[in-house]
Amino acid sequence: MTDTTQLRQQLDAELDDLSPEHLFQVLELARQLRQTDDLKPARECFEQGWKEAMSGETFPIEQLWDDIEDG
């Protein structure tokens, strides 16, 4: 039996014991995890950010908080 098969069996066993509300949360978590697969590696993100900072591609801190305060 492969590791993946064992993991799926263990996951199925855990899911069988969850309430419907928790199943919904697990589904949402699985979807979020799948979306993070598209993220670039941390090193690549840092290097891009550093390059932008060094070339002056920055925004005033007040502007960066605009969207956060609206939410």
N, C-alpha and C positions, 0 to 999 in steps of 0.2 A: 504494500500500500504506500502511495506517495505521501510526502509531507502535506501537500495541498489537500489530498483526500482526507487525511487525518484532521487537518484544521477545519475542513468543511463539516466533518462529522461532529467535531467538538462544538462548532458554531451552531449547527442545527440543534444539538442537545440543549445548548444555552437558550436559543430562541424559543424552543418548545416551552420553557418555563417562564417566559416573560408575559406580562399583561399586554393587552392591545396598545395601551398608551406608551409603554416602553418599546414595543415593536416599532411604533411610529418614530420614536426618537432614534432607534438603531438604524432605521431606514434613512433618516435624514443625515445621520452621521456617516453612513456608507456613501451617500451621495456627495457629501462634503469632502470626504477622503478621496473619492475618485476625481473630483475637480482639482485637488492639489497635485495630482499626477502631472498636470500641465505646467506646474511651477518650475522655474529654472533653478539650478543648484544655487545654494547660498553664496558660494564664491563668485559665481557669475553675476548674481544680483549686486553683490558688494562692488565688484569691479566696475559694473555699469554705473552705479551710484557715485562711486569715487570719480570716475571719468566726467560725469555730469557736474559734480561739485567743483572739480578742478577747472572746468571750462566755463564756469559761471552760469550754468544752466540750473539756477536755483529760484526759489520763490520766497517772499517774505513770510515769516512764521505766522503772521496774522492771517494771511491768505490761506495757509495750509489748514487752519482750524475752521474755516468757513463752513465746509460741508459737514464737519463733525458736530458743530453747534446746531445745525439745522435738524439733525437726526434726533 
